[in-house]
């Protein structure tokens, strides 16, 4: 594995933790760290962090997104439904994406801070 972790900036750590706790539950991803008022991490082996940027403002990268594995299409559907219910913006409803592979089933959303995330089952 070439990556250790990925971090995205957020404006409010409490809101981000509430969002990601619920969304990641659909993918069986657990929170592993919490630095109160500063940052939180999810996953093992490879970690996904959300936190207040040291630069003082949160922004997202144009063309950047992070994909998380889902165990099946139902998990992708649940990921999408919970994310949108909690205020995420749709960037691609759940469905097959044959341009990426015959069985590539995914959904894309922007979190509360505009970070683009994906759940994918293959």
C-alpha positions in Angstrom: 0.0 0.0 0.0 1.5 3.3 -1.0 -0.7 5.6 1.1 -0.8 6.0 4.8 -3.8 8.3 5.1 -5.8 11.0 3.4 -7.0 14.2 5.1 -9.7 16.6 4.1 -10.4 20.0 5.6 -13.7 20.8 7.3 -15.1 24.0 8.8 -16.8 22.4 11.9 -15.3 19.2 13.3 -18.5 18.3 15.3 -20.7 18.5 12.2 -18.2 16.6 10.1 -17.9 13.8 12.8 -21.7 13.5 13.0 -21.9 13.3 9.2 -19.0 10.8 8.7 -20.0 8.6 11.7 -23.5 8.0 10.0 -22.3 7.8 6.4 -19.4 5.4 7.2 -21.7 3.2 9.3 -23.3 2.2 5.9 -19.8 1.0 4.7 -18.8 -0.6 8.1 -16.0 1.9 8.5 -15.5 2.9 12.2 -14.0 6.1 13.7 -10.6 5.2 15.2 -9.4 8.6 16.6 -10.9 11.8 17.8 -8.9 14.8 18.8 -11.6 16.9 20.4 -12.4 20.0 18.4 -9.6 19.4 15.9 -9.8 16.2 13.9 -11.1 12.6 13.6 -9.9 9.5 11.7 -11.7 6.5 10.2 -10.5 3.1 9.2 -7.6 0.8 9.9 -4.5 0.1 7.8 -5.3 3.2 5.7 -6.9 6.1 7.5 -9.3 8.9 6.3 -9.0 12.0 8.4 -11.3 15.0 8.7 -10.0 18.1 10.5 -9.7 21.8 10.8 -6.9 22.9 8.5 -3.8 24.4 10.1 -3.9 27.1 7.3 -7.1 28.4 8.9 -9.7 27.7 6.1 -11.2 24.6 4.5 -11.3 24.2 0.7 -11.6 21.3 -1.7 -9.7 20.3 -4.7 -11.2 20.6 -8.2 -11.2 17.2 -9.8 -10.3 15.5 -6.5 -12.5 12.8 -4.9 -12.0 9.9 -2.5 -13.6 6.5 -3.2 -14.5 4.1 -0.4 -15.2 0.4 -0.9 -18.7 -0.9 -0.3 -19.4 -4.6 0.2 -22.4 -4.6 -2.2 -24.8 -2.3 -4.1 -27.1 -2.0 -1.2 -24.3 -0.5 0.9 -23.7 2.0 -1.9 -27.4 2.9 -2.0 -27.5 3.3 1.8 -24.3 5.4 1.8 -25.9 7.8 -0.8 -29.3 7.9 1.0 -27.8 8.7 4.4 -25.3 11.3 3.0 -28.0 13.2 1.1 -30.4 13.0 4.1 -27.6 14.6 6.2 -27.1 17.5 3.8 -24.6 16.1 1.2 -25.0 17.3 -2.4 -25.6 14.7 -5.1 -22.7 14.3 -7.6 -24.0 11.1 -9.1 -26.9 8.9 -7.9 -26.2 5.2 -7.3 -25.9 3.1 -10.4 -23.7 1.1 -12.7 -20.8 3.0 -14.3 -19.8 0.6 -17.2 -17.2 3.1 -18.4 -15.1 2.1 -15.3 -15.9 -1.6 -15.4 -18.7 -3.9 -16.2 -19.7 -4.3 -12.5 -18.7 -0.9 -11.2 -21.6 0.4 -9.1 -21.1 3.7 -7.4 -22.6 6.9 -5.9 -20.9 10.3 -5.5 -21.7 13.1 -3.1 -20.1 16.3 -1.8 -19.9 16.3 2.0 -21.0 19.3 4.2 -17.7 21.1 3.2 -17.8 20.3 -0.5 -15.3 17.4 -0.4 -16.3 14.8 -3.1 -16.6 11.3 -1.8 -17.7 8.0 -3.5 -18.9 4.6 -2.4 -18.1 1.8 -4.9 -18.9 -1.8 -5.2 -17.4 -4.0 -7.9 
